[in-house]
Amino acid sequence: MTVSDLPQVVMLENLIFSDPWPEDAFLEQTSGDNWTALVVESDSRIIGYGCYFWAGTKAHLTNMAVHPDYRRKSVAKRLLTDILRVVRKSGCDLMTLEVRAGNADAIAFYKAFDFIELYRRPNYYRRPVEEALVMVRYITDDEEEN
Ligand SMILES: CC(C)(COP(=O)(O)OP(=O)(O)OC[C@H]1O[C@@H](n2cnc3c(N)ncnc32)[C@H](O)[C@@H]1OP(=O)(O)O)[C@@H](O)C(=O)NCCC(=O)NCCS
């Protein structure tokens, strides 16, 4: 994800989320030392993105979304596989994330990726207020073979 991607990314974010990230959040995500993001394009149009950071041996997935027209086509699977491989190469052995407790699609996706629920954070989200599931997954050398 580069600065020139942000208009498309923000449009997609607004389409998908009830409490979307503002452009500044994506700007920070693309400009920090250990903060980065990947986009997926189809016909020069951004159809998905995944954002993350890492510190030491721990990585955190901060955002992930796929355009509704392109879901269940392994777009997010490809994105997360790439992210896990990259952070493994940077020395990470664990990835965490938060997801809305009612977001069954995303929870199913993360479970398919072997994330497990660690604990819950009440009132973590706004618009609507909702608790978060904190999920975790170990990252092993197998990621580098994907
Ligand atoms: C969660 C999300 C990113 C998944 O993207 P996707 O590209 O459709 O996911 P994939 O096609 O790569 O799915 C990979 C596997 O995850 C599981 N999965 C994904 N979506 C699922 C769903 N809605 N229901 C059940 N399982 C699901 C399946 O096992 C799937 O494999 P299969 O299609 O072969 O059965 C997408 O639904 C999305 O953008 N949701 C809205 C934004 C969001 O909630 N982001 C997460 C914020 S924490």
The ligand as an ORCA input file, in Angstrom:
! r2SCAN-3c Opt
* xyz 0 1
  C     -13.054    -11.722      6.465
  C     -12.739    -11.453      4.984
  C     -11.501    -10.538      4.908
  C     -12.445    -12.794      4.305
  O     -12.056    -12.512      2.954
  P     -12.233    -13.560      1.751
  O     -11.310    -13.146      0.668
  O     -13.661    -13.711      1.416
  O     -11.722    -14.919      2.436
  P     -11.114    -16.178      1.649
  O     -11.864    -16.408      0.389
  O      -9.645    -16.015      1.519
  O     -11.468    -17.341      2.703
  C     -10.516    -18.315      3.108
  C     -11.227    -19.308      4.020
  O     -11.710    -18.636      5.207
  C     -12.992    -19.186      5.566
  N     -14.026    -18.150      5.359
  C     -13.869    -16.936      4.769
  N     -15.037    -16.257      4.783
  C     -15.942    -17.067      5.392
  C     -17.322    -16.939      5.695
  N     -18.018    -15.826      5.349
  N     -17.947    -17.958      6.323
  C     -17.284    -19.089      6.658
  N     -15.950    -19.272      6.388
  C     -15.293    -18.280      5.777
  C     -13.233    -20.358      4.636
  O     -12.633    -21.491      5.227
  C     -12.461    -19.934      3.397
  O     -12.085    -21.024      2.583
  P     -13.160    -21.592      1.489
  O     -13.734    -20.410      0.742
  O     -12.301    -22.470      0.634
  O     -14.200    -22.311      2.281
  C     -13.968    -10.808      4.258
  O     -15.135    -11.527      4.577
  C     -14.193     -9.338      4.590
  O     -13.599     -8.448      3.989
  N     -15.082     -9.085      5.560
  C     -15.427     -7.688      5.919
  C     -14.265     -6.985      6.574
  C     -13.887     -7.661      7.870
  O     -14.714     -8.075      8.652
  N     -12.563     -7.719      8.097
  C     -12.002     -8.300      9.302
  C     -11.887     -7.257     10.338
  S     -11.149     -7.955     11.830
*
